[in-house]
Amino acid sequence: MTDYLDFTGPEGLRTHGTVLVVPGRGESPAVYRRLG
């Protein structure tokens, strides 16, 4: 998978290394395991 989307975060938001997890969208437990 080489395609990606690039979004600009809100002003002042530190986004380096930030992972936002939104549960309940049908992901399997394996998706969350890879995040640690």
VEXKE-693360 format. One record per residue (C-alpha): residue number from 0; residue in one letter; chain; x, y, z. Coordinates in nm, 2 decimals, m for minus. Layout:
[NUM,'a','A',[X,Y,Z]]
...
REM end
This chain:
[0,'m','A',[0.00,0.00,0.00]]
[1,'t','A',[0.19,0.31,m0.12]]
[2,'d','A',[m0.09,0.56,m0.12]]
[3,'y','A',[m0.14,0.79,0.18]]
[4,'l','A',[m0.34,1.09,0.28]]
[5,'d','A',[m0.17,1.39,0.44]]
[6,'f','A',[m0.37,1.61,0.67]]
[7,'t','A',[m0.27,1.92,0.85]]
[8,'g','A',[m0.35,1.92,1.22]]
[9,'p','A',[m0.49,2.22,1.41]]
[10,'e','A',[m0.26,2.50,1.50]]
[11,'g','A',[m0.06,2.43,1.82]]
[12,'l','A',[m0.14,2.05,1.82]]
[13,'r','A',[0.17,1.84,1.86]]
[14,'t','A',[0.13,1.56,1.61]]
[15,'h','A',[0.48,1.40,1.60]]
[16,'g','A',[0.43,1.04,1.71]]
[17,'t','A',[0.07,1.09,1.80]]
[18,'v','A',[m0.17,0.80,1.74]]
[19,'l','A',[m0.54,0.86,1.77]]
[20,'v','A',[m0.75,0.55,1.81]]
[21,'v','A',[m1.12,0.56,1.75]]
[22,'p','A',[m1.27,0.23,1.87]]
[23,'g','A',[m1.59,0.08,1.74]]
[24,'r','A',[m1.53,0.11,1.37]]
[25,'g','A',[m1.52,m0.27,1.30]]
[26,'e','A',[m1.14,m0.32,1.34]]
[27,'s','A',[m1.02,m0.65,1.46]]
[28,'p','A',[m0.81,m0.68,1.78]]
[29,'a','A',[m0.50,m0.73,1.56]]
[30,'v','A',[m0.52,m0.37,1.45]]
[31,'y','A',[m0.48,m0.25,1.81]]
[32,'r','A',[m0.21,m0.51,1.89]]
[33,'r','A',[0.02,m0.35,1.63]]
[34,'l','A',[0.00,m0.02,1.81]]
[35,'g','A',[0.15,m0.17,2.13]]
REM end
